[in-house]
Every structure is written in C-alpha cells, then in structure tokens.
Amino acid sequence: MAYPKEIMDKAFETLAERRSQARNDYQYRLQVIREKAPAVEELRRELTGTSAAIARTVLSGVDVEQKLARLRDTNLYMQQHKRELLREAGLPEDYDEMHFTCEDCKDTGYTDGKMCHCVKDLLAGLMLERLSHTANTDNISFASFSLDYYPAEPLPGSKSSARDVMRRALEECRNYADTFTPSSRSMFFQGKTGLGKTHLSLSIAKEVIRKGYNVLYTPAQTLLETLERERFRRGEESYSLNFVLDCDLLILDDLGAEFSTNFSVSVIYNIINSRLVEGKPTIISSNLTAKELEARYSPRVVSRIMGGYYTIPFLGNDIRILKR
C-alpha cells in the first residue's frame, strides 16, 4: 500500500508531536510529584538502583536465584509503597509514568518491526481528509444512498425497473468496497447526470480508504488541469503521472466533462492503458455513451474501457432536480 509522501510525512510529524507532548506531560507530572509527594521521588531513585542491582547479581553468578528473589520482593514492596503515596497525595497510581497516545508502539509508529495500527489509523484519517478537500463527502455513504428516487415502474420491454437496476448497482458497489484488493477489477459507471455515480464512487473511496488503501479520487477535469499546469511549468516531457499510476485505486469521476485537447486525450489513454497493463483497478464514471466517448476521445480509448472494465449502468431521473 503505497501512500503519497506528503501523507506519510504528515503522519510521522503527528507521531513526533505526540512523543514531544508525552515528554512534556511527563516532566510536568514529575514536578507535581516533587511538590505533593516528595517521598515518591526517593522511591523512584531506589527502584532505579534495584534494576542496576539485578544486573550486577546476574553477572556475579553467586547465589543468583536467592538474591534475585530478595530483590524482586524489595522491588514489589517499593512499587506498592509508591502507589500508596501517590494515592495519599490525590494522584493516580501511574502518575509518575510516561503516557503515550498509543501505548502499543509508544508513539514510535512501529511494533515488532511492523507498522503500528495507530499509524494506519492516522494514514486513513489523512486520506479521508484529503478526499473531503476534493469533494463534499458529508452524508456520503452506502447507507445514505436512497433507492426511493428511482422509478419502480418496469422499463419499456423489460420486467425490471430503474430501481431494480440501481439496487443491483448499489449491491455491486458495496461488495466491491467490502472485498477490495489492489488486484480488484476496474469498473465503468455509465449514465446520465444526477443518477448517483459520484455518490457511489465516493462511498467506495471512503470504505476502501478505511481498509488501509491509497485511493485517489479526482474529477477528470481537475486532474487534467493539474497535469496541464505542471506540463506548462516544467516542459512538455517533465510532467509526471506517478501519483495517478501508483495509487491502489484511482477513481476518475465525470470523464468527458473536461475540455478536450490532444493532450487530454493522450493522458486519458495513458492512464487507462497503463493501469490495465499493471493490473491496477480504476473506476471511471461518465455521462457519455460509448459512441459519444469514441467521438470525443478515440476508438482505442473506448476499446480499453469496454474491454477491460466491468460496466455498471445508472438509470432513472436526475435526483438533484427531484430533490429540489
């Protein structure tokens, strides 16, 4: 799971801030103890001396078990006495210990050489925060996707209704998010505007991010404008698609809404083809039909989508108009 460098940097900056705060809080508590329970400070020094005595006893090799038993009893007695003194001073029993936000890794980010769960939670939170800066994700979830807006009447020449079609779409999207892996299939959401393509795209994005994956959600127009600006600043051959090609899941929303140029057509094909070749999943949504996409881009772009993506149709009436 390759996270963007800026996300990783921010996560470990947060861990560094937590460690610093833990040290500051610890020093503050020690000062409180010196003022309210000065005898505890002496006990703490004696307990430190006990640790050194244990090491010396082991190295001496003389009556080790008997001496260690006495030292252990002494240590336990002093720890119990220390807790009693802290309680008498109105302080918690563990007030003289350093406390971390994550006690498992002590805010280092790693346990037993592996990334701690707290870092994964941090990364997911930062990825969700990035997603919210790209799109309005408030009240967006599978649970908030209402089928009531879709007609229940059978479609012409069919026993199924638009609501039936969208119920299947909802189930497929929820299952996709639940079972997502970096080798999941690519999907193409096709249908007119206002039918919930963005809602389900963002719902998938949020759930897959929570599973610990690097998800890049972007409207096609925003992505192409970003790449065009980078190309203008750095030169024709210098703009990079790495952040698009490296993510675990790319969600390219509203393909076809952007201004079409030779550059945009080339970039779209490059993204679609490269991720298919590398077996990386992509979700593309568009208001355009296959014929309209072919006229706007090229037959080879449409061929890659239709041949390499699983198409989910979106049917019904514009929900935004219905809500108004």
N, C-alpha and C positions, 0 to 999 in steps of 0.2 A: 504494500500500500504506500505509494509514493506521494507524500504530501508536499504542497508548494513550500519552498524555502521560507517565504515570509510567514507562513502559518507555523512551521516548525520553530522558527526563531522566536516568534511571539509566545509560543507555548513554554519554551525553556526560559524566556525572560520572566514569565509569570512564576515559574518554579524558583528562579533566583530571588525574586521579590518575596516569595513565601519563606524561603530559608532565612533571608535577612530579617523578615518580620519575626520569625520564630526566635532568632538570636536576640533581637531587641526585647521581645517579651520576656525571654528567659532572664536577661540581665535585670530587667525591671522587677521580676518576681524575687530574684536573689536579694535585691536591695530592700524589698518589703520584708523578707525573712530576717535580714540583719536588724531591722528596726523592731519587728514584732516578736521574733523568736530567735534571738542571737545564739541560743544553745544549739539550734539546728545546724548552724554553720560549723560549729566544732564537731558535731557528729558526722557531717559530710566529709570533713577532713580525715576523721578517723576511719570512715568507710573506704576512702581512697587509699589509706595506709593498709587496710586489710587486703585489698587487691594486690598490692605490692608484696605483702607478707605471703600470700598464697603462691605467688610466682617464686619467691625465694625458697619456700618449703618444697615445692616440686623439684627445684634444681638441686636442693641439698641431698635428696634421696634418703634421708634419715627419718624413720617413724612418720612417713608421709601421710598415711591414712589417718592415724590418730591426730596428728597436728591439723590436717585439713578439716577433720570433724569439729575440732575445737574452734577453728577459725570460722567455719560455717555457722556454728551456733552463735558465736560472737556477732557475726555479720547480721544474722537474722534478728538477734536481740536489738542491735543498734538501729536496724531499719524499722522495727516495730516501735522503738522509743522515739525515733524521728517522726513517724506518722502521728504518734500521740501528741508530741509537742506542736506539730502543725495544727492538729485539730484544736488543741487548747488555745492556740493563737487565732482561731476562727478562720483558718486557711484549709483548702483541700489537701488531702494526704499526699497528692502527687504535685504539689505546688512548686517543689524545687526541681522538677524535671522539665526538660525541654519538650515542648509540644509542637507537632507539625500538622499542617493541613492534611497530609497523607502520612499516617503512621507506618504504612507498609514499606514505603521507599524513603521515608524521612525527607520528602520533597526533593529527592535527587532525580527522580524520573525513571529509575531502574531498580528492579528487584531480581536477584539471581541472574544478572546479566541480561535480563529481558525488560522491554519497555513496560512500565507500570500501568495499571488500569487508570490511574489518575491522569497520566499523560494522554491516554486515548480519549478520556472524557474531555480533557482540555482541547484536544485537536478537533473533536466532534463539535464542541461548542463554538470554536473559532470558525469552523467550516460553515456551521449554520448561521453564524453572524455574517460571514461573507455572502452567503446566499440571500440573507434578508436585505443586504445592500444592493443586490442585483434585482430583486423582485419583491413585491409585497407578499410575504408569506404568512401574514396574520390570518388566523382561522382557516389556513390551508391544510387539509389532511384528507385521508380517505374517508374518515368518518363524517366530514363536513360536505362530502360530495353527494348532493341530493339528486335522486332519480326522479323526483316529483316534477321537475321541469321538462321532462322528456315525454312526448305523446305516447299514450298507451294504446292508441288505435293501430291495427295492423297496417303495415306498409303496403302500397299497391302491389298486388301479385304475390304477397307473402303472408304467412301466418304470424310472423314476428313483427313487433313494433319497434319504434326507435328506442323505447325504454328497455326492451329486451336486449337490443344491441348494446346499449350503454351499460346495462347491468353486466353483460359479459366483459365489456371493456374494463369496467371497474374491478371485476374479479381478476382479470388477467394482469392488470397493473399492480394490484395488491399482492398477488402471488409473485410477480416479478421482483418487487421490493423485498418480500419475505425471503426469497430464495436466491437473491442476487450474489453473484461471484464475478470476479474480473473476466470470466470467460462466458458470461451470460450473452444471450443473443441480442442483436440490435433490433430496435422497433421503430416503425414509422406510423405516427399519428396523423391521419388524413381526414379532413372535414372542414366545413365552413367555419367562419369566425364565430366565437361566442358559444362553443359547444363543450367547453371544459378541457380542452387539450392542455392548456397551461396549468390548470388546477391539478390534473393528474400527473403532469410532468414534475411539478414542484412537490407533490405528495411523495412521488418516488424518490426524488432528490433528498428530501428530509429523512426518509426512512433509511435509505442507503448510507447517508452520512452518519446516522446514528449507529449503524452497523460497523463503522470504522473505516469507511472507504472515502477516497478523494473524488468528489463529484464536482464537475464544473457545469453549472447551468448558465446559459447565456442566450439572449435573443440573437438571432443570426445577424441582424443589423448592427447591434452593439459590438459583436466580435469582429465583423468585417471593418467597421470604422476604427476599432482599436488597432488592427493589423495594418490598415491603410496609413494611419498616423505614424506607426512605427517604421513602416517602409519609407515614408516621406522623410523622417528624421535620420534614418540610418542608411538609406540607399536601397536600391532595387533588390540586392541579393542578401540583405542583412536581417530582414525581419524573421522572427522565429515563431514556429508553431509548436514548440516543445510543450508549453503549458497546456495546449489543446490535445496534443497527441499522447502525453504521458499520463493523464488522469485516468482513474479506474472507470469512470462513467462520464461521458460527455452528453449533455442534453442541449441540443441546438433547437431553440424554440422559434417558431414563426418563420421558417425558411420561405423565402420568396417575397418577404415584406421589405427587404433591403433594396437599395438602388443597384441595378445590375450593371456590372462592368466586366471587362475581360479579366481584370484582377480578381473580382469576387467569384466569378465562375471557376477560375483556376484554383483558388483557395478552397472553395467548397468541394471540388472534386478531389483535391489533395487530401483534405481531412477525411472525407468519406472512404476513399480508397485506402489510405494509409491505415486507418483504424480497422478496416475489414481485413486487410492483409495481416495485421498484427493480432487479429482476433480479439480486439478490444471493443466492448459494447458502446453503442451510441443510440440515443433516442432523438429522432428528428420529428418535429411537428410542422405541418404546413396547411394553409387554407387552399392550396392549389391542387388540381388534379394531376395525374401523371402526364397528360398531354400538355397541360399548362407549364409544368415543371420542365418538360422536354423543350418546349419553345423558349423558356426563359434561360435555361442552362444549356444542356446538350443531351443527346440520346445516351451517352456513356454515363452521365451523372444519374439519370433516371434508371438506367440498367443496373447500376451498382446498388441503388436503393431498392428497387423492386426484386432484384435477385438475391440480395444479401440481408434484407430486413424483413421482419415479420410485420405486416400491415394491420393496424387496428383502425377500423372506420369509426368516425364520430358522426352521429346522425341526430336530427332534431331541429329546434328553432333557437335563435340567438338568445341565450339565457340572460345576457345583460339587458336586452330590451324587455324580456319578460319580467325581470326584477324591478325595472323602472315602472 
